[in-house]
């Protein structure tokens, strides 16, 4: 390998892209959980306000906490997901540029082997 050979850097970038993809997938899971928490908290708050099922003050406070916690978690994970997607895009662009610098040869350029 020569000094101009970017294969090690390409490999590092591909590893980084894989790590970033795992982070993005984890953010998507947290976003889904946050939406469920917001919906569940809203439903519990509605049940508490209407006085159904004998829900008391503690259920009302818990539902408010669930909604607020879900909103905070949702916002945080959406922001992280956007940043991660931007980082993946930049890494893929860098990888493409490095691959473009490699002097690739076509398979047809290889000498024919004897049968």
GIKA-V780773 format. One record per run of one state. SS is the DSSP state (hx for helix, st for strand, lp for the rest). FROM is the first residue (numbers start at 1). LEN is the number of residues. Records with the same first field share a line. If there is no record, write none. Layout:
SS = FROM-LEN  FROM-LEN
This chain:
lp = 1-6  51-1  55-2  102-5  110-6
hx = 7-44  52-3  57-45  107-3
